[in-house]
Amino acid sequence: MKLEGKSLKQDFFCFIIPSLIAQWVYALYTMIDGLFVARGVSELALSGVNIAMPFVTLLFSVALMFAVGSSTVIAILLGEKQDQKANEVFTQNVLTTILVSVLLTAAVLWKSEEIAAFLGATELTAGYVRTYITTIACFSVFFICSYSLEVLIKTDGYPMKATIIVTTGAVLNCILDYIFVILLHKGVWGAAFATGLSQLIVVLLYLTHFCSKKTHMKMVRFTPSLSLTWRTMKIGLSSGITEFSAGIVIFLFNHAILAYLNEEFIVSYTIVTYVSTIIVMSMAGIAQGIQPLVSYYYGRRLPGQYHLLLKYALGFGGIFSVAAFAISRIIAEPLVSLFISPELSDLRSASVSVFHTFAYSFLLCGINIIIGGFFTAIEYPKSAMAISLGRGFVFVAFSLRVLTAFFGGNGIWWASALAEGMCLVLTLSLFLLYRRQHI
C-alpha cells in the first residue's frame, strides 16, 4: 500500500487534501440540486428538497458505516501483512452494501407517503418530498456504492484518484441538472434524476480501478461471517452516525421551525444547512483522511505515528474551523441572494441574520468529529459512538427543547452551537481518559 512516503506529514497531506475535496464535492451535490430547484422551480420546492435531505444523508451514512468499518479492518490487516484476509473483508463489504441498498429502495417505494410525512412534509411540500425521495431511492445502490468505494479507494492508496472521480461526478451533476431542470423543465424529479444518474456513472468509474491490476483489493471467494459484519458495523457505526447527524439535525430543526416559526423559515434554514453540511463534511473529511494511516500504524503497533497524525489533524481542523466561521459570515448575504429572489427582501434579511447566529457552531464541531474519527480508527467504538450520538442527536434535541422553551423561535438558531459545546465537554473528557491509559 502507498501509505508510507518521505515523511509522515507528507503522507498526512497526501491523504487529507483529496479527502477534503471529495467531501466538498459530495456536499455540493445537494447544494447544486437546491440551487437549480430554487431558480428553476420555486422557493417552496427548495423547502421540499430540504425536508427530503435526511433520506439522502441516510444513504451516505449507511455507505460510510460499512466503508469506514471495512476500511479500518482492511488497513489493520494490511499493516499485519494479512493480504488475503483483507480481500475477503473487501468482498463481503461490497456484497453487503448492495444488499442493504436494495432493501432500502424497496422500503422507500413501498412507504413513500408515510416517510414523507415523517420527515415533516406539509400539504404544500408533500408532492415535492415524495418525488425527490422516490427518485433518489431508485438510485440508492449507486449512492451507497459510490460513497463506499470512495473511502475504500483511499485505503487502497489512491486518494487523488478518488478526488478526480467524485469531481467528475459533480461536474456531470451540474450539467445534468441544467439539462433536466432548466432546459427540459422536469422540476424536482429532474434534479433527483440528474443526481442519481451522476452517481451511477461515478460507480462505473470506480469499478475501472477495482477491476484493474493496480488495486490491492480484489473480489475473492469468501465464507460469509456474521462476526466480521458485526466488527465492521461496530467500528463504522460512529462514522455513519456522524454522517447521518446532518440529516438528524435537519429533521429536528425542520420540526422545530414548523412548530415555533413558519414554513418560510425552512428556506432560511435550508441555505444555512448547505454551508453547515460543507463544514461538517470537511471535518469528517479530515477524520476520514487520517483513518487509513492511523489504522495502518495501529496495526503496525506504532503509537507514536498515529498520535502524531491526530496532532496534525487537530491543528489543521482548528485553523479550518476559524477560517470557516469568518468566511461564512462574510459570504452570508451574497449566498442568500443566490437562493431567494429579490422581491422577498424580508426573508433575505432574516436568512442573513440566521446565518450569522448559526455560524458559531462551526468553531466547535471540528474537535468533536476528528477525535471521534480517531477513536474509530483505533477500534474504540464505544467512545466514538458516545461522541457521535451526543453531537448527532442527544445534545441537539436537548438544546432545541431548552432554548425554545426560554426564547421561543429565536432560540432555534443557537441550538447547534450549544449542542456542539456540550459535546466538546464529553469529547475532551473521553480523550483525557484515553491519554491517561495510553500516552
C-alpha positions in Angstrom: 0.0 0.0 0.0 1.1 3.6 -0.7 0.8 4.6 3.0 4.4 5.4 3.7 6.0 8.4 1.9 9.1 10.5 2.6 7.6 11.8 5.9 4.5 11.3 8.0 3.5 14.9 7.4 3.7 14.4 3.7 1.5 11.3 4.0 -0.9 13.3 6.1 -1.4 16.0 3.5 -1.5 13.4 0.6 -4.5 11.8 2.2 -6.2 14.8 3.9 -6.4 17.1 0.8 -8.0 14.6 -1.5 -10.4 13.6 1.2 -11.4 17.2 1.9 -12.0 17.8 -1.8 -14.1 14.7 -2.1 -16.2 15.7 0.9 -16.8 19.2 -0.6 -17.9 17.6 -3.8 -20.4 15.4 -2.0 -21.7 18.4 -0.1 -22.1 20.3 -3.4 -24.3 17.6 -4.9 -27.2 18.6 -2.7 -26.4 22.3 -2.9 -26.4 22.2 -6.7 -29.8 20.4 -6.6 -31.1 23.1 -4.3 -29.8 26.0 -6.4 -31.3 24.6 -9.6 -34.6 23.8 -7.9 -34.8 27.3 -6.3 -34.1 29.0 -9.6 -35.8 26.5 -11.9 -38.9 25.7 -9.9 -39.6 27.8 -6.7 -38.5 28.5 -3.1 -41.3 26.2 -2.0 -39.8 23.3 -4.0 -36.5 24.1 -2.3 -38.1 23.6 1.0 -39.4 20.2 -0.2 -35.9 19.2 -1.2 -34.5 20.2 2.2 -37.2 18.2 4.0 -36.1 15.2 2.0 -32.4 15.7 2.8 -32.4 13.4 5.9 -33.1 10.5 3.5 -30.1 11.3 1.3 -27.9 11.6 4.3 -29.2 8.2 5.5 -27.9 6.7 2.2 -24.5 8.3 2.7 -24.4 7.3 6.4 -25.1 3.6 5.6 -22.4 3.7 3.0 -19.9 5.3 5.4 -20.7 2.9 8.2 -19.7 -0.1 6.1 -16.9 1.6 4.3 -15.2 3.0 7.3 -15.6 -0.2 9.2 -14.3 -2.4 6.5 -11.6 0.2 5.6 -10.3 0.2 9.2 -10.2 -3.6 9.3 -8.6 -3.8 5.9 -5.9 -1.2 6.8 -5.2 -3.1 10.1 -4.9 -6.4 8.3 -2.6 -5.0 5.7 -0.5 -3.5 8.4 -0.3 -7.0 9.9 0.5 -8.4 6.3 -2.7 -10.5 6.1 -3.5 -9.6 2.5 -5.8 -12.5 1.7 -8.0 -11.8 4.8 -8.1 -8.1 3.7 -9.5 -9.1 0.3 -12.2 -11.3 2.0 -13.3 -8.2 4.1 -13.4 -6.1 0.9 -15.6 -8.6 -1.0 -18.0 -9.1 1.9 -18.3 -5.3 2.3 -19.2 -4.8 -1.4 -21.9 -7.5 -1.4 -23.4 -6.4 1.9 -23.8 -2.8 0.8 -25.5 -3.9 -2.4 -28.0 -6.0 -0.4 -28.7 -3.2 2.1 -29.3 -0.7 -0.6 -31.8 -2.9 -2.4 -33.7 -3.3 0.9 -33.7 0.5 1.4 -35.1 1.1 -2.1 -37.9 -1.4 -1.6 -38.9 0.1 1.7 -39.0 3.7 0.4 -41.0 2.8 -2.7 -43.5 0.9 -0.5 -43.9 3.5 2.2 -43.1 6.8 0.4 -46.1 8.7 1.6 -45.6 7.7 5.3 -41.8 8.5 5.0 -42.5 12.0 3.5 -45.0 12.8 6.4 -42.5 11.5 9.0 -39.8 13.8 7.5 -42.0 16.8 8.0 -43.7 17.3 4.6 -46.6 19.7 4.8 -49.6 19.8 2.5 -47.7 22.3 0.2 -44.4 20.4 0.1 -45.6 16.7 0.3 -45.6 16.3 -3.5 -42.0 17.6 -3.9 -40.7 15.5 -1.0 -42.3 12.2 -2.3 -41.0 12.9 -5.8 -37.5 13.5 -4.6 -37.1 10.6 -2.2 -38.7 8.0 -4.6 -36.5 9.1 -7.5 -33.3 9.1 -5.3 -34.4 5.7 -3.9 -34.2 4.1 -7.3 -30.5 5.0 -7.5 -29.8 4.2 -3.8 -27.5 1.3 -4.7 -25.3 3.7 -6.7 -25.3 6.4 -3.9 -24.2 3.8 -1.3 -21.7 2.1 -3.5 -20.1 5.3 -4.8 -19.5 6.7 -1.3 -18.3 3.3 0.0 -15.9 2.8 -2.9 -14.6 6.4 -2.5 -13.5 5.6 1.1 -12.0 2.2 0.0 -10.0 3.6 -2.9 -8.2 5.9 -0.5 -7.4 3.0 1.8 -6.1 1.3 -1.4 -3.6 4.1 -1.6 -5.1 6.2 -4.3 -6.7 9.3 -2.6 -6.2 11.6 -5.6 -7.9 9.2 -8.0 -10.9 9.3 -5.6 -10.9 13.1 -5.8 -10.8 13.1 -9.6 -13.7 10.7 -9.8 -16.0 12.5 -7.4 -15.2 15.8 -9.0 -16.1 14.4 -12.4 -19.4 13.2 -10.9 -20.1 16.7 -9.5 -19.4 18.4 -12.8 -21.6 15.9 -14.6 -24.3 16.5 -12.0 -24.3 20.3 -12.7 -24.6 19.6 -16.5 -27.5 17.1 -16.0 -29.2 19.4 -13.5 -29.1 22.2 -16.1 -30.5 19.9 -18.8 -33.3 18.4 -16.8 -34.4 21.3 -14.6 -33.7 24.4 -16.7 -33.9 23.2 -20.3 -36.4 20.3 -20.0 -38.4 21.8 -17.1 -38.6 18.4 -15.2 -38.6 20.1 -11.8 -37.7 18.3 -8.6 -37.8 14.9 -10.4 -35.2 16.2 -12.9 -32.9 17.3 -10.1 -33.1 14.0 -8.3 -32.7 12.0 -11.6 -29.7 14.1 -12.6 -28.0 13.4 -9.2 -28.8 9.7 -9.3 -27.5 9.3 -12.9 -24.3 11.1 -12.0 -23.8 8.6 -9.1 -24.3 5.7 -11.4 -21.5 6.9 -13.7 -19.2 7.5 -10.7 -19.7 3.9 -9.6 -18.7 2.7 -13.1 -15.5 4.9 -12.9 -14.6 3.3 -9.5 -15.1 -0.1 -10.9 -12.5 0.6 -13.6 -10.0 0.9 -10.8 -11.1 -2.1 -8.7 -11.1 -4.3 -11.8 -7.6 -3.3 -12.8 -4.2 -4.7 -11.8 -3.3 -1.6 -9.8 -5.7 -2.4 -6.9 -4.6 -4.1 -3.7 -8.2 -5.1 -3.1 -9.8 -7.9 -5.1 -13.0 -9.8 -5.2 -12.3 -13.3 -3.9 -14.2 -16.3 -2.7 -15.1 -16.0 1.0 -17.2 -17.6 3.7 -19.8 -15.1 4.9 -19.1 -14.1 8.5 -21.6 -12.5 10.8 -18.9 -11.8 13.3 -16.9 -9.9 10.6 -20.0 -8.0 9.6 -20.6 -7.1 13.3 -17.0 -6.0 13.7 -17.1 -3.7 10.7 -20.5 -2.3 11.6 -19.4 -1.7 15.2 -16.3 0.2 14.1 -18.1 2.2 11.4 -21.3 2.9 13.2 -20.0 6.1 14.9 -18.8 7.4 11.5 -22.2 6.6 10.0 -23.9 8.4 12.8 -21.6 11.4 12.3 -22.6 11.5 8.6 -26.3 10.9 9.4 -26.2 13.6 12.2 -26.5 16.2 9.4 -29.8 14.6 8.4 -31.0 14.1 12.0 -30.2 17.8 12.7 -32.2 18.9 9.6 -35.1 16.7 10.8 -35.1 18.2 14.3 -34.7 21.7 13.1 -37.4 21.4 10.4 -39.9 20.2 13.0 -38.9 23.0 15.5 -39.2 25.7 12.8 -42.7 24.4 11.8 -43.7 24.4 15.5 -42.4 27.8 16.6 -42.0 29.9 13.4 -43.5 29.4 10.0 -42.8 27.5 6.8 -40.9 30.2 5.0 -38.1 29.9 7.6 -37.4 26.4 6.2 -35.9 28.3 3.2 -33.6 30.2 5.6 -32.5 27.1 7.3 -32.0 25.2 4.0 -29.4 27.8 3.0 -27.7 27.5 6.4 -27.8 23.8 6.0 -25.9 23.8 2.8 -22.9 25.7 4.4 -23.2 23.7 7.6 -23.0 20.5 5.7 -19.9 21.6 3.9 -18.2 22.4 7.2 -19.3 19.2 8.9 -18.3 17.1 5.9 -14.9 18.9 5.8 -14.2 17.8 9.3 -15.4 14.3 8.5 -13.0 14.5 5.5 -10.1 15.2 7.9 -11.1 12.3 10.1 -11.5 10.0 7.1 -8.3 11.2 5.6 -6.2 10.1 8.6 -8.2 7.0 9.2 -6.3 4.6 6.8 -3.0 6.0 8.1 -4.0 5.7 11.8 -5.4 2.2 11.4 -2.3 1.1 9.4 0.1 2.3 12.1 -2.2 0.9 14.8 -1.9 -2.4 13.1 1.9 -2.0 13.0 1.9 -1.2 16.7 3.4 2.3 16.3 1.5 4.6 18.6 4.0 7.5 18.2 3.0 7.6 14.5 -0.8 7.6 14.9 -0.7 10.0 17.8 1.3 12.5 15.7 -1.3 12.1 12.9 -4.0 13.1 15.4 -2.0 16.2 16.4 -1.7 17.2 12.8 -5.4 16.7 12.2 -6.5 18.7 15.2 -4.2 21.6 14.3 -5.4 21.6 10.7 -9.0 21.3 11.8 -8.6 24.2 14.3 -7.3 26.5 11.6 -10.1 25.4 9.2 -12.8 26.0 11.8 -11.8 29.6 12.4 -11.5 30.2 8.7 -14.9 28.7 8.0 -16.5 30.9 10.7 -15.0 34.1 9.3 -15.7 33.3 5.6 -19.3 32.1 6.3 -20.2 35.4 7.9 -18.7 37.3 5.0 -20.5 35.4 2.3 -23.8 35.1 4.1 -25.6 37.9 2.2 -24.4 37.1 -1.3 -25.1 33.4 -0.7 -28.6 34.1 0.5 -29.2 36.2 -2.6 -28.5 33.2 -4.9 -31.4 31.2 -3.4 -34.0 33.9 -2.5 -35.5 36.2 -5.2 -35.1 40.0 -4.7 -38.8 40.6 -4.1 -38.6 38.6 -0.8 -36.5 41.2 1.0 -37.7 40.4 4.5 -36.9 36.7 4.1 -33.5 37.6 2.7 -32.6 39.8 5.7 -34.0 37.2 8.2 -31.9 34.5 6.5 -28.7 36.5 6.8 -29.3 37.0 10.5 -30.0 33.3 10.9 -26.7 32.6 9.1 -24.6 34.8 11.4 -26.0 33.2 14.5 -25.7 29.6 13.3 -22.0 30.2 12.2 -20.8 30.0 15.9 -21.3 26.2 15.8 -18.6 26.0 13.1 -15.9 26.9 15.7 -16.6 23.8 17.8 -17.6 20.9 15.6 -14.1 20.1 14.3 -12.6 18.7 17.6 -15.6 16.5 18.2 -15.6 15.0 14.7 -11.8 14.5 14.4 -11.3 12.9 17.8 -14.4 10.7 17.2 -12.9 9.6 13.9 -9.6 8.8 15.7 -11.3 6.6 18.2 -13.0 4.8 15.3 -9.6 4.2 13.5 -8.0 2.6 16.6 -11.1 0.5 17.4 -12.5 2.4 20.3 -16.1 2.1 19.1 -17.8 3.0 22.5 -16.0 6.3 22.8 -16.6 7.1 19.1 -20.3 6.2 19.5 -20.8 8.4 22.5 -19.4 11.4 20.6 -21.5 10.7 17.5 -24.7 10.1 19.4 -24.1 13.2 21.5 -23.5 15.7 18.7 -25.8 14.0 16.2 -28.9 13.6 18.3 -28.9 13.8 22.1 -27.4 17.3 22.6 -29.2 18.8 19.6 -32.6 17.6 20.8 -31.8 18.8 24.3 -30.6 22.2 23.1 -33.7 22.8 20.9 -36.0 21.8 23.7 -34.3 24.1 26.3 -33.7 27.1 24.1 -37.2 27.2 22.5 -38.7 26.9 26.0 -36.9 30.0 27.1 -36.6 32.0 23.9 -39.2 30.6 21.6 -38.4 30.5 17.8 -35.3 32.8 18.2 -33.6 30.1 20.4 -33.6 27.6 17.5 -30.7 29.3 15.8 -28.4 29.0 18.9 -29.2 25.3 19.5 -26.4 23.9 17.2 -23.7 26.0 18.9 -24.9 24.9 22.4 -25.1 21.2 21.3 -21.5 21.3 19.9 -20.3 23.0 23.1 -21.9 20.3 25.3 -20.4 17.6 23.0 -17.0 19.2 23.3 -17.0 18.7 27.1 -17.8 15.0 26.5 -15.1 14.6 23.8 -12.4 16.2 25.9 -13.3 14.1 28.9 -13.1 10.8 26.8 -9.8 11.9 25.3 -8.3 12.8 28.6 -9.3 9.3 29.9 -7.6 7.8 26.8 -4.4 9.8 27.4 -4.1 8.6 31.0 -4.3 5.0 29.7 -2.1 5.1 26.6 0.1 8.2 26.4 
